Amino acid sequence: MLWQGFILTQESHIISAVTLFLTLIYILLFPALLLFLSGDWNWVEGWIFSIWFVALCFTTILYLYRHDPALLVERYRMPGTGKQKGWDRFVVYGLTLGFMIWIVVMPLDAKRFGWSAYFPLWVKIIGGITLSLSFFFFFRLYADNTFVSPLVRIQSE
């Protein structure tokens, strides 16, 4: 299967090294964009979120690469494949667009323009603890459920 110029061999359930490397670059773009848009490379909360995001993505990808490569191949499939309904593809694209808007608005709000009220330290600490807990649950989602695919498909069995 060809995916955006990278080769995925679905028959053997292996993601190529090139794909993994390009995924690394793609994931690192989000924290770079977040910190760039904030206008402050010393923004502590931005760095905490960036480290959390990169660690979560890489831990999950490496776990799937070693323990459930078929699910990793499934996660790399393009929306609209696998006999999906047409509107399912737009839902996935909408979620992706929403994530990208969130990554752009977050630093503009929190640091550059300050649209939201300032949060006290105790609220930030609770947020950090919640972020850490979400790491655990997000990782367990992939570790415990080998069917967690972004594609909605009706199976005939």
Stockholm file with secondary structure:
# STOCKHOLM 1.0

chainA/1-157         MLWQGFILTQESHIISAVTLFLTLIYILLFPALLLFLSGDWNWVEGWIFSIWFVALCFTTILYLYRHDPALLVERYRMPGTGKQKGWDRFVVYGLTLGFMIWIVVMPLDAKRFGWSAYFPLWVKIIGGITLSLSFFFFFRLYADNTFVSPLVRIQSE
#=GR chainA/1-157 SS CEETTEEEETTTTEECHHHHHHHHHHHHHHHHHHHHHHTCTTCHHHHHHHHHHHHHHHHHHHHHHHHCHHHHHHHTSCTTCSSCCHHHHHHHHHHHHHHHHHHHHHHIIIIIICCSCCCCHHHHHHHHHHHHHHHHHHHHHHHHCTTCCSSCCCCCC
#=GC SS_cons         CEETTEEEETTTTEECHHHHHHHHHHHHHHHHHHHHHHTCTTCHHHHHHHHHHHHHHHHHHHHHHHHCHHHHHHHTSCTTCSSCCHHHHHHHHHHHHHHHHHHHHHHIIIIIICCSCCCCHHHHHHHHHHHHHHHHHHHHHHHHCTTCCSSCCCCCC
//
